Amino acid sequence: MNDSPIPTLTTPRLVLRAFELGDAPQVETLAGDPAVARFTFVPHPYPPGGAVGWIAGHAQEARVGRQLSWAITRGGELVGCVELALNPFHGWAEIGFWLGTPFWHRGYGTEAAERVLTYAFEDPGRRRVQAAVFVENAASARLLERLGLRREGTLRGSGRPGPGRSGDMHMYAILREDLGRA
Protein backbone atom coordinates (compact mmCIF):
# COMPACT_ATOMS: atom_id res chain seq x y z
CA MET A 1 0.00 0.00 0.00
CA ASN A 2 1.31 3.44 -0.93
CA ASP A 3 0.34 6.01 1.70
CA SER A 4 2.56 8.73 0.26
CA PRO A 5 0.94 12.15 -0.19
CA ILE A 6 2.91 12.37 -3.46
CA PRO A 7 0.94 10.75 -6.28
CA THR A 8 2.65 8.42 -8.73
CA LEU A 9 2.52 9.78 -12.29
CA THR A 10 3.39 7.89 -15.46
CA THR A 11 4.42 8.72 -19.00
CA PRO A 12 5.10 6.35 -21.90
CA ARG A 13 8.70 5.81 -20.71
CA LEU A 14 8.86 7.04 -17.14
CA VAL A 15 7.41 6.60 -13.69
CA LEU A 16 7.42 9.66 -11.44
CA ARG A 17 7.13 8.47 -7.85
CA ALA A 18 7.87 9.60 -4.33
CA PHE A 19 11.54 9.32 -3.43
CA GLU A 20 12.44 6.45 -1.11
CA LEU A 21 15.30 6.45 1.38
CA GLY A 22 16.95 3.75 -0.73
CA ASP A 23 17.31 6.34 -3.51
CA ALA A 24 19.67 8.44 -1.38
CA PRO A 25 23.01 7.02 -2.62
CA GLN A 26 21.97 7.45 -6.27
CA VAL A 27 20.68 10.98 -5.59
CA GLU A 28 24.06 11.88 -4.12
CA THR A 29 25.86 10.40 -7.12
CA LEU A 30 23.67 12.00 -9.80
CA ALA A 31 23.03 15.35 -8.12
CA GLY A 32 26.62 15.54 -6.87
CA ASP A 33 27.92 15.82 -10.42
CA PRO A 34 29.27 19.37 -10.93
CA ALA A 35 27.49 19.58 -14.30
CA VAL A 36 24.14 18.97 -12.56
CA ALA A 37 24.86 21.31 -9.66
CA ARG A 38 25.97 24.12 -12.00
CA PHE A 39 22.44 25.26 -12.90
CA THR A 40 20.49 24.09 -9.87
CA PHE A 41 20.26 24.87 -6.19
CA VAL A 42 21.63 21.41 -5.40
CA PRO A 43 24.59 21.78 -3.01
CA HIS A 44 28.02 21.09 -4.41
CA PRO A 45 29.89 19.21 -3.30
CA TYR A 46 26.87 17.16 -2.28
CA PRO A 47 27.22 16.40 1.43
CA PRO A 48 27.55 12.70 2.28
CA GLY A 49 24.27 11.58 3.82
CA GLY A 50 22.54 14.80 2.75
CA ALA A 51 20.05 13.05 0.49
CA VAL A 52 18.56 11.08 3.39
CA GLY A 53 17.45 14.27 5.16
CA TRP A 54 16.24 15.80 1.91
CA ILE A 55 14.12 12.75 1.06
CA ALA A 56 12.84 12.40 4.63
CA GLY A 57 11.26 15.88 4.42
CA HIS A 58 9.30 15.29 1.21
CA ALA A 59 6.18 13.74 2.71
CA GLN A 60 5.71 16.57 5.21
CA GLU A 61 6.27 19.20 2.51
CA ALA A 62 3.54 17.51 0.43
CA ARG A 63 1.14 17.13 3.39
CA VAL A 64 1.26 20.84 4.19
CA GLY A 65 0.80 21.72 0.52
CA ARG A 66 4.18 23.36 0.06
CA GLN A 67 5.98 21.12 -2.44
CA LEU A 68 5.78 17.84 -4.34
CA SER A 69 9.05 16.10 -5.22
CA TRP A 70 9.13 13.19 -7.65
CA ALA A 71 11.88 10.72 -8.45
CA ILE A 72 12.04 10.39 -12.23
CA THR A 73 12.61 6.70 -12.93
CA ARG A 74 12.92 4.56 -16.04
CA GLY A 75 12.77 0.80 -15.66
CA GLY A 76 13.25 1.25 -11.91
CA GLU A 77 16.46 3.27 -12.37
CA LEU A 78 16.64 6.79 -10.92
CA VAL A 79 17.07 9.33 -13.72
CA GLY A 80 16.52 12.62 -11.89
CA CYS A 81 14.03 14.76 -10.03
CA VAL A 82 11.11 17.03 -10.84
CA GLU A 83 9.50 19.26 -8.22
CA LEU A 84 6.46 21.45 -7.99
CA ALA A 85 6.49 24.20 -5.35
CA LEU A 86 2.91 25.18 -4.58
CA ASN A 87 1.36 28.55 -3.80
CA PRO A 88 -2.38 27.93 -3.55
CA PHE A 89 -3.10 31.40 -2.14
CA HIS A 90 -1.92 33.04 -5.36
CA GLY A 91 -2.94 30.15 -7.62
CA TRP A 92 0.49 29.36 -9.01
CA ALA A 93 3.15 26.71 -8.80
CA GLU A 94 6.83 26.64 -9.74
CA ILE A 95 8.37 23.68 -11.52
CA GLY A 96 12.03 22.70 -11.23
CA PHE A 97 13.96 19.66 -12.37
CA TRP A 98 17.35 18.04 -12.76
CA LEU A 99 18.60 14.93 -14.53
CA GLY A 100 21.73 12.92 -13.97
CA THR A 101 24.22 13.55 -16.80
CA PRO A 102 24.01 9.95 -18.15
CA PHE A 103 20.36 10.73 -18.95
CA TRP A 104 20.75 14.07 -20.73
CA HIS A 105 19.60 14.53 -24.34
CA ARG A 106 17.10 11.66 -24.28
CA GLY A 107 13.90 13.65 -23.80
CA TYR A 108 13.36 12.48 -20.22
CA GLY A 109 13.31 16.01 -18.80
CA THR A 110 10.72 17.16 -21.31
CA GLU A 111 8.58 14.07 -20.74
CA ALA A 112 8.67 14.39 -16.94
CA ALA A 113 8.10 18.16 -16.90
CA GLU A 114 5.22 17.87 -19.35
CA ARG A 115 3.50 15.28 -17.13
CA VAL A 116 3.95 17.43 -14.01
CA LEU A 117 2.68 20.48 -15.89
CA THR A 118 -0.46 18.53 -16.83
CA TYR A 119 -0.83 17.41 -13.21
CA ALA A 120 -0.42 21.00 -11.98
CA PHE A 121 -3.33 22.23 -14.07
CA GLU A 122 -5.60 19.43 -12.86
CA ASP A 123 -6.10 21.71 -9.84
CA PRO A 124 -8.88 24.08 -10.97
CA GLY A 125 -7.52 26.81 -8.69
CA ARG A 126 -4.13 26.87 -10.37
CA ARG A 127 -3.85 29.70 -12.89
CA ARG A 128 -0.11 29.66 -13.57
CA VAL A 129 2.98 27.49 -13.54
CA GLN A 130 6.34 29.23 -13.60
CA ALA A 131 9.99 28.29 -13.70
CA ALA A 132 13.17 30.26 -13.08
CA VAL A 133 16.34 29.23 -14.90
CA PHE A 134 19.82 30.68 -14.80
CA VAL A 135 20.33 32.82 -17.91
CA GLU A 136 23.27 30.60 -18.90
CA ASN A 137 21.10 27.44 -18.86
CA ALA A 138 20.04 27.35 -22.51
CA ALA A 139 19.03 23.66 -22.43
CA SER A 140 16.43 24.15 -19.68
CA ALA A 141 15.16 27.32 -21.36
CA ARG A 142 14.59 25.37 -24.60
CA LEU A 143 12.80 22.62 -22.67
CA LEU A 144 10.43 25.13 -21.07
CA GLU A 145 9.75 26.82 -24.40
CA ARG A 146 8.92 23.43 -25.97
CA LEU A 147 6.32 22.99 -23.24
CA GLY A 148 4.75 26.35 -24.03
CA LEU A 149 6.18 28.45 -21.21
CA ARG A 150 7.04 31.99 -22.22
CA ARG A 151 9.97 34.03 -21.01
CA GLU A 152 8.57 36.92 -19.03
CA GLY A 153 11.69 38.69 -17.91
CA THR A 154 15.00 38.52 -16.10
CA LEU A 155 15.32 38.36 -12.34
CA ARG A 156 18.63 40.13 -11.80
CA GLY A 157 20.73 38.70 -9.00
CA SER A 158 17.99 36.34 -7.84
CA GLY A 159 20.13 33.19 -7.91
CA ARG A 160 23.42 32.62 -6.20
CA PRO A 161 26.34 33.35 -8.53
CA GLY A 162 28.73 30.47 -9.07
CA PRO A 163 31.18 29.02 -11.55
CA GLY A 164 29.73 29.57 -15.01
CA ARG A 165 26.63 31.41 -13.80
CA SER A 166 25.91 35.06 -13.18
CA GLY A 167 23.17 34.73 -10.61
CA ASP A 168 20.66 36.26 -13.02
CA MET A 169 17.64 34.12 -13.87
CA HIS A 170 15.00 34.17 -16.58
CA MET A 171 11.41 33.70 -15.43
CA TYR A 172 9.20 31.55 -17.63
CA ALA A 173 5.50 30.90 -17.16
CA ILE A 174 2.43 29.38 -18.70
CA LEU A 175 -1.12 30.33 -17.81
CA ARG A 176 -4.16 28.10 -17.75
CA GLU A 177 -5.66 30.06 -20.66
CA ASP A 178 -2.50 29.42 -22.72
CA LEU A 179 -3.52 25.75 -22.65
CA GLY A 180 -7.14 26.42 -23.53
CA ARG A 181 -8.23 25.39 -20.02
CA ALA A 182 -9.75 28.70 -18.95
N, C-alpha and C positions, 0 to 999 in steps of 0.2 A: 504494500500500500504506500502510495506517495502522498505524504501530508505536507509537502512543501507549498508555501504560499506563492512560489514561482511556477507558473504553468509551463509544461513542456510544449514546445512548438516544433513543427516539422516543416521541411522543405523537400523537394525531390531528392537532394543529396545529403541533407544535414538534419541532425537532431539538436535543438537548442533546449538544454535542460538546466536545472539548478546545479551549481557546482557541488561536488562532494569533497569531503576532506581528503579522500584518496587522490584527488586531482592536484593537490598542493605541490608535489615535486615537479610535475609537468608544467604547472603554472610558473613556477620559479625558473624553470629551464627556458620556456618559451618567452615569457615576459621579461626575463633577465637579459635577453639579447639586446645589446646596445642599439641595434637597428630598430627594434620594437620600442624601446624606451624613448628614442629620440623625439618622436612626435606624440607622445602620450604623457599622462601624469603618473605612469608607472615608475616607482622608484628605481634608480640605477646607481650603484649596483643593487640588485634585488636582495633584500636581507634574508639570510637563511632562516627558514621557519616563518617568514612573513606572510606567505600565502595562507597558512592555516588560520591566522587571525582574520585575514581579509575574507576568506570563505565563511568562517564562523559567524560573521556579522550579516551575511546576506539575507537570511530568513527574517531577522528582526527589521532590517531596512525595508523588506517587502511588506511585512505585516503592518508597519506604520505608514505605508503608502509613500515612502520616500524614494525607493529605487528598486529596480528589478535587474538582476545580473544573471546572464545565461552563459553557460559553457557551450561553445560551438563545437560540436563533435561530428565526426564522419566515421562510420563503421566502428564506433566506440572510442576512437582516438580523439583526444583533445586537439582542436585546431586553433582556438582563440576564445575571445570573449566579446559579447555585445551587451550593453547596458542601456537602461532607460531610466533616467532620473525624472521623477514625477513632480509636477506642481499643479495639483488639482484646483487650487484656489484661482489661479490665473488661466487654467485650461490649456496648459502646454506641458510638453515633456522634452527632454534633451537626450538624444541618442549619442552613444560613443562606442567605439569598438577597437579591438586590436587582433591581429592574427600573428601566429608564430611565423618566422621567415620561411620555413620549409613549405608553408601553405600559401604564400603570396602568389599572385598572378594566376589564380585558378578559378576566380569568381566566387569564392566562398564568402568573402566580405560582403559583396553585393547581395548574394542570396540571403545571408543571415540578416543584414540590415533591412532588406526589403520585407522579410517576414515580420520583423519587429515593428517596422513602420506600419504594416497592415494591422498588427495587433494593437498598436497605440491608438489607431483611429477606430477600433471597435468600441472604445469608450465614447459614448455620445457627447460627453462634456469636454472632450479634448478638441481644441480648435487648431492647435499648432504643434509641430514637432520641429525642433531646432537642433543644430549641431555646430560646435565651434571647432575649427581646425587651424593649426599653425599655418601661417601664410606660406611656409616653405613645403608644406605637405600636399604636393600636387596630386598624388595618387588618391588620397582620401577625398580631396575636393572633387575629382572626377567621379568617384563613386557616388558621392552625394548628388551631383548634378545628374548622373544617370538615373537616380531614383526620383528626380523631379524637384529636389530642393534647390532653392535659388539663393545666390549670394546676396546678402542684404547690406553688408558693410564690413568694416575692419574694426576690431576691438583692439586699439593700440595698448600695448603693455599689459594685456589681460592674462597672458600665460607667462610662466617663469622662463626667462631666457636660458639657453643652454647651448651646448655645442651644436652648431648647424641650425639654430633657430633663434629668431629675434625676440620672441615673446609676444609678437603681434599675432592676432588670430582673426580669421575670417568667420563671420557668422552666416550660416546657411539656415533656411527654414522652408517648410512646406505647410500650407494651410489646408484645412479640411476642404474648403471650396476649390482648391487647386486639384483635388482628386475627384471632384464632382460629387462629394458626399455632404454637401451643405444641407 
